[in-house]
C-alpha cells in the first residue's frame, strides 16, 4: 500500500500550524544578514524581517541538497513508500535542482519533484491541493499527473514600492527598467509561464495600482468560480483596500486576507507589497 510524504520549501508561505494539520514537511530557506543566519519560519518572522530590513538588505540561501536528502530518508525510515516534493519556481531559486539531486541520491522511496513555477501562497495552494489528494487516498501516479493542471489554475499578481530589493537580490526577471520613483510609477508584476517575474503594466500611485489589481482579477471570475488570497509585505492598510475592492465580486467563493508574505519572498520585494493569488476551482 502506498504511503505518500509531501515536502516543500518555506517559500510556499504555509504556516507551521497548517503544515502540521496537513502532514506537510517544510524545509526552510536561510535568511542571511551580515552577523547572523535565520531559518525562515523557524527563528525569523515576517515582522522581524521588516524591522531588520530598515538596517540591511539580507541574502537568502535555498534548502540544501543535504536537507532534502535528510527529509527523504526520514520519510522512508517511518514507512513512507513515495514522496512528492513541490518547490519554488526554478526561475527564482535553485531549490528545484537541489531537490532533484536529493531524489537521485535516496533509494527505497519513489520520489517526484515538481517545479511549481511560482512562489508564496500560489505555490502554497498547489501544496495544499496536493495534501488534499493524498488525504483522499489518490494514487501517487494520479496525483503527479494532476499537478500540472493544478499549477495552471493558479496565478499571482502584486505591486511593490521599489525595485531596489529585487535588483539587489538578483530576482529582477523581466521587470528591469519598469519603475520611475520620481514619477511614482508602480509596476504590477506576475510570475510568467517561464517561472520568472514579468511586468503586467505600470501605474501611477498606490490607489490606482490597487484599482488595477482588482481589474486584473475580474476576467478570472467571468466564467469561473475562484478562491483569492490577498497578501501584503508589511502593508496591511493596502491589503485591506484591495480586499474591500474585490470581496463582493461575483463568482468569488472565498476571499481571504492572507496576511504578510514570508521572509523568503519579503527579502526580495521589501516592505509595501500588496497583491493577490487567484485559484480557479471549477
C-alpha positions as CSV (number, residue, x, y, z in Angstrom):
1,X,0.0,0.0,0.0
2,X,1.3,3.5,-0.9
3,X,2.1,5.9,1.8
4,X,2.9,9.4,0.3
5,X,5.1,12.0,2.0
6,X,4.6,15.7,1.0
7,X,7.6,18.0,1.2
8,X,8.0,21.7,0.2
9,X,10.2,24.7,0.9
10,X,9.3,27.7,3.0
11,X,8.7,30.0,0.0
12,X,5.2,28.5,0.0
13,X,4.2,30.7,3.0
14,X,2.2,27.9,4.6
15,X,2.1,28.4,8.4
16,X,3.5,25.8,10.7
17,X,0.0,25.0,12.1
18,X,-1.5,24.4,8.7
19,X,1.5,22.3,7.6
20,X,1.1,20.2,10.7
21,X,-2.6,19.7,10.1
22,X,-2.0,18.6,6.6
23,X,1.2,16.5,7.2
24,X,3.4,18.7,5.1
25,X,7.2,18.9,5.7
26,X,8.5,22.4,5.1
27,X,12.2,22.9,4.6
28,X,13.4,26.5,5.4
29,X,15.3,28.9,3.3
30,X,18.1,30.7,5.2
31,X,17.8,34.4,5.6
32,X,21.4,35.7,5.9
33,X,22.4,39.0,7.5
34,X,25.9,40.2,7.9
35,X,26.1,39.0,11.5
36,X,23.5,36.2,11.7
37,X,21.7,33.5,9.8
38,X,18.0,32.6,10.4
39,X,15.9,29.7,9.3
40,X,12.8,31.0,7.6
41,X,9.6,30.3,9.5
42,X,11.5,28.9,12.4
43,X,13.6,31.6,14.0
44,X,12.6,34.7,11.9
45,X,9.1,36.0,11.4
46,X,7.8,38.5,8.8
47,X,7.7,41.2,11.4
48,X,11.3,40.6,12.4
49,X,12.4,40.7,8.8
50,X,10.8,44.0,8.1
51,X,12.4,45.5,11.2
52,X,15.8,44.2,10.2
53,X,15.3,45.4,6.6
54,X,15.5,49.0,7.9
55,X,19.2,48.4,8.6
56,X,20.3,45.9,6.0
57,X,19.2,44.0,2.9
58,X,20.0,40.4,3.5
59,X,20.5,37.5,1.1
60,X,18.8,34.1,1.1
61,X,20.1,30.6,0.8
62,X,18.0,27.7,-0.5
63,X,17.4,24.5,1.4
64,X,20.5,22.4,0.7
65,X,20.7,19.0,-1.0
66,X,21.5,17.5,2.4
67,X,18.3,19.0,3.9
68,X,16.2,17.5,1.1
69,X,18.1,14.2,1.4
70,X,17.6,14.1,5.1
71,X,13.8,14.8,4.7
72,X,13.5,11.9,2.2
73,X,15.5,9.5,4.5
74,X,13.3,10.5,7.5
75,X,10.2,9.8,5.5
76,X,11.5,6.4,4.3
77,X,12.5,5.4,7.8
78,X,9.0,6.0,9.2
79,X,7.4,3.9,6.4
80,X,6.7,6.2,3.5
81,X,6.9,4.5,0.2
82,X,6.6,7.6,-2.0
83,X,7.3,11.3,-1.8
84,X,6.2,14.4,-3.6
85,X,8.4,17.5,-3.4
86,X,7.0,20.8,-4.6
87,X,9.5,23.7,-4.9
88,X,9.5,27.4,-5.5
89,X,10.0,28.3,-9.2
90,X,13.3,27.1,-10.7
91,X,13.4,30.5,-12.4
92,X,13.7,32.2,-8.9
93,X,15.7,29.7,-6.9
94,X,17.9,26.6,-7.2
95,X,15.7,24.6,-4.7
96,X,14.2,22.5,-7.6
97,X,17.6,21.3,-8.7
98,X,18.6,20.6,-5.1
99,X,15.5,18.5,-4.6
100,X,16.2,16.6,-7.8
101,X,19.7,15.8,-6.7
102,X,18.4,14.6,-3.4
103,X,15.8,12.4,-5.0
104,X,18.5,10.8,-7.1
105,X,20.6,10.1,-4.0
106,X,17.9,8.4,-1.9
107,X,16.8,4.9,-2.8
108,X,14.0,3.0,-1.3
109,X,11.4,5.7,-1.7
110,X,9.9,6.7,-5.0
111,X,10.2,10.5,-5.3
112,X,8.7,13.0,-7.8
113,X,10.0,16.6,-7.7
114,X,7.6,19.2,-9.1
115,X,8.6,22.7,-10.1
116,X,5.7,25.0,-9.1
117,X,7.0,27.7,-11.4
118,X,5.7,30.2,-8.8
119,X,6.0,31.1,-5.1
120,X,4.3,32.3,-1.9
121,X,0.7,31.2,-1.5
122,X,0.3,30.3,-5.2
123,X,3.0,27.6,-4.5
124,X,1.2,27.0,-1.2
125,X,-2.1,26.5,-2.9
126,X,-0.6,23.7,-5.1
127,X,0.9,22.1,-2.0
128,X,-2.4,22.2,-0.1
129,X,-4.4,20.8,-3.0
130,X,-1.8,18.0,-3.2
131,X,-2.2,17.4,0.5
132,X,-6.0,17.0,0.0
133,X,-5.4,14.5,-2.8
134,X,-3.2,12.4,-0.5
135,X,-5.8,12.5,2.2
136,X,-8.4,11.3,-0.3
137,X,-6.3,8.3,-1.0
138,X,-5.5,9.1,-4.6
139,X,-2.7,7.0,-6.1
140,X,0.8,8.5,-6.4
141,X,0.7,8.3,-10.2
142,X,-2.7,10.0,-10.4
143,X,-1.5,12.9,-8.1
144,X,1.6,13.6,-10.1
145,X,-0.4,13.6,-13.3
146,X,-2.8,16.2,-11.8
147,X,0.0,18.6,-10.6
148,X,0.5,20.5,-14.0
149,X,-3.3,21.1,-14.1
150,X,-3.3,22.5,-10.5
151,X,-0.4,24.8,-11.4
152,X,-2.3,26.2,-14.5
153,X,-5.3,27.1,-12.3
154,X,-3.3,29.5,-10.1
155,X,-1.9,33.0,-10.8
156,X,-0.3,35.7,-8.7
157,X,-0.2,39.5,-9.2
158,X,1.4,42.1,-6.9
159,X,2.7,45.6,-6.9
160,X,5.8,46.9,-5.0
161,X,7.0,50.2,-3.8
162,X,10.5,49.9,-5.3
163,X,12.7,47.5,-7.4
164,X,15.7,48.1,-5.1
165,X,15.2,44.7,-3.3
166,X,14.6,42.7,-6.4
167,X,17.7,44.2,-8.1
168,X,19.9,43.5,-5.1
169,X,18.6,40.0,-4.7
170,X,19.2,39.2,-8.3
171,X,15.5,38.3,-8.9
172,X,14.6,41.2,-11.3
173,X,13.5,38.8,-14.1
174,X,11.8,40.8,-16.9
175,X,10.9,43.7,-14.7
176,X,14.1,45.8,-15.2
177,X,13.5,49.4,-16.2
178,X,9.8,49.5,-15.5
179,X,9.7,51.8,-12.5
180,X,10.3,55.5,-12.1
181,X,10.2,56.5,-8.5
182,X,10.3,60.2,-9.3
183,X,7.0,59.7,-11.3
184,X,5.5,57.5,-8.6
185,X,5.1,54.7,-11.1
186,X,4.4,51.2,-9.6
187,X,4.9,48.0,-11.6
188,X,2.2,45.4,-11.4
189,X,4.1,42.1,-11.5
190,X,3.2,38.5,-12.2
191,X,5.1,35.2,-12.5
192,X,5.0,34.0,-16.1
193,X,4.9,30.5,-17.5
194,X,8.7,30.6,-17.5
195,X,8.7,31.0,-13.7
196,X,10.2,34.5,-13.5
197,X,8.8,37.9,-12.8
198,X,7.2,39.9,-15.6
199,X,5.6,43.4,-15.6
200,X,2.0,43.4,-16.5
201,X,1.7,47.2,-16.5
202,X,2.9,50.4,-14.8
203,X,0.5,52.6,-12.8
204,X,1.0,55.9,-11.1
205,X,0.2,55.8,-7.4
206,X,-0.9,53.1,-5.0
207,X,-4.6,53.7,-5.1
208,X,-4.6,53.4,-8.9
209,X,-2.4,50.3,-8.6
210,X,-4.9,48.6,-6.2
211,X,-7.7,49.5,-8.6
212,X,-5.8,47.9,-11.5
213,X,-5.1,44.8,-9.4
214,X,-8.9,44.5,-8.8
215,X,-9.4,44.9,-12.6
216,X,-6.9,42.1,-13.3
217,X,-8.9,39.8,-11.2
218,X,-12.3,40.3,-12.9
219,X,-11.6,38.2,-16.1
220,X,-10.9,35.2,-13.9
221,X,-14.4,35.5,-12.4
222,X,-16.4,35.9,-15.6
223,X,-17.0,32.2,-16.2
224,X,-15.4,30.5,-13.3
225,X,-15.6,30.3,-9.5
226,X,-12.4,31.2,-7.8
227,X,-10.7,31.5,-4.4
228,X,-8.5,34.5,-3.7
229,X,-5.8,35.2,-1.1
230,X,-4.8,38.9,-0.5
231,X,-1.2,39.2,0.6
232,X,1.0,42.0,1.7
233,X,4.5,42.9,2.7
234,X,4.1,44.8,5.9
235,X,1.3,46.8,4.3
236,X,-1.9,45.8,6.0
237,X,-3.7,49.0,5.1
238,X,-3.1,48.4,1.4
239,X,-4.2,44.8,1.8
240,X,-7.5,45.9,3.3
241,X,-8.0,48.4,0.5
242,X,-7.6,45.6,-2.1
243,X,-9.7,43.1,-0.1
244,X,-12.6,45.6,0.2
245,X,-12.5,46.3,-3.5
246,X,-12.8,42.6,-4.5
247,X,-14.5,40.7,-1.7
248,X,-18.1,41.1,-3.2
249,X,-17.2,40.3,-6.8
250,X,-19.5,37.6,-8.4
251,X,-18.1,34.0,-8.5
252,X,-15.6,34.8,-5.8
253,X,-16.5,31.9,-3.4
254,X,-13.7,32.6,-0.9
255,X,-11.6,35.8,-0.3
256,X,-9.1,35.7,2.5
257,X,-6.8,38.3,3.9
258,X,-3.8,36.0,3.8
259,X,-1.5,38.2,6.0
260,X,2.1,39.1,5.4
261,X,4.3,37.2,3.0
262,X,7.1,35.2,4.5
263,X,10.7,36.2,4.7
264,X,11.8,34.2,1.7
265,X,9.9,36.5,-0.6
266,X,9.9,39.6,1.6
267,X,13.7,39.8,1.3
268,X,13.4,40.4,-2.4
269,X,10.4,42.6,-2.6
270,X,10.8,44.8,0.6
271,X,8.1,46.5,2.5
272,X,5.0,47.8,0.7
273,X,4.0,44.8,-1.4
274,X,0.3,44.1,-1.9
275,X,-1.3,41.6,-4.3
276,X,-3.4,38.5,-4.7
277,X,-3.3,34.9,-5.6
278,X,-6.3,33.5,-7.6
279,X,-7.2,29.9,-7.9
280,X,-9.8,28.6,-10.4
281,X,-11.8,25.9,-8.6
282,X,-14.2,24.9,-11.4
